[in-house]
Amino acid sequence: MESNNEKELSTPEVCREIQFTWTETPQPLKEIIDSSGDLPSVVKMWQEKSPADSSPLLDIHKPLLLYKELNGVKVYCKNVTSVDSLTGAQCKDDPIVVIPLGYTGWFRLIDDRDKPLTTISNVARIMPKKILSYKLVTGYIRDQYTTNSNLAEPLHLKVDIQPGLFKVLNVREDFVRYTDHKKIVKRKLLRCLVCKTEDDTNVLLPFEAAGMFYLIEVRKSTSKHINIENIGYAYNIKDMYTAGLSKGVILKLLHGRPPSKPCGFTQILKVCDLIKDHTVIACTISENKRLLELPVAPVPLFVKALNYPHFDRHQTFLDTLKFMDKNADGYANELKVRHNYTVDKTARKVEKESKKDEKL
């Protein structure tokens, strides 16, 4: 009896699947978003015929959390397989690489004949605000195990600094205690450029260090006697678009994450279109979450969850919302891969009109 009572009083197992109630009439995403007001909202792609019970649902047919609406220009590019002065750029027709203006990578123009700086001493002559290091460069970082010690001279590690964005701080000339790859402690008088990396790590770059350094931002106080006209620059996609990026321009990605999906990525891209896209960032409401960017278009059609306010405390929903809070912005601004590319004439017209408005 005691065991039976315990069994009757035990808390029932909570079902992780949310029981949704859907609208009967399917609608385009735009109508659903306009009627919902502020996101998030929950939808599911409408299917005229229900799939067989045995067939697994595709991600697009699962319940989706619509999280963030996006209206912005995207740069559509083709992978360039080779560039020849006579035949031009040879490109792959499919798939297309889509670059949102919020992408944080850095590019150079392939026909730009300006050369990067090759030594830190040359960078120090100009003292720019920011540079892009394209290759590994030898430098010194503080040993984290001795950072809080009372040593008169802190110990540094001689390491290869990864490529990336450097903020130039100042020039330092002093003795540096460091350990090399053999763990031998040495002391040497060095003249270094002090920089801060993207993860806020201070690095010492000796003047004699070699590499490939592109200018990103120069100081207003740069001496007029220093010629910086023939030095290579790196640009982000937003600055290039603002400056008048157009079809046919060929770019090379110097630094940034490549597309997560396979596309034969060559790092050299030819601009084939600039389109103003209206999309929404969504995620499958499931244990195995997948991010999606859905076009706000007349098709496909979706049905909306009617009982949304009643399941907003369900753990699966809360987990999905937390996942989106952390990952949605990064996903929205990464390189995407698109197949079966066709130009939406309406989008092209809207994009042209937006450019005219910007010029006015």
Order of alpha helices (4+ residues) and beta strands (2+ residues): alpha-beta-alpha-beta-beta-beta-beta-beta-alpha-beta-beta-beta-beta-beta-beta-beta-alpha-beta-beta-beta-beta-alpha-beta-alpha
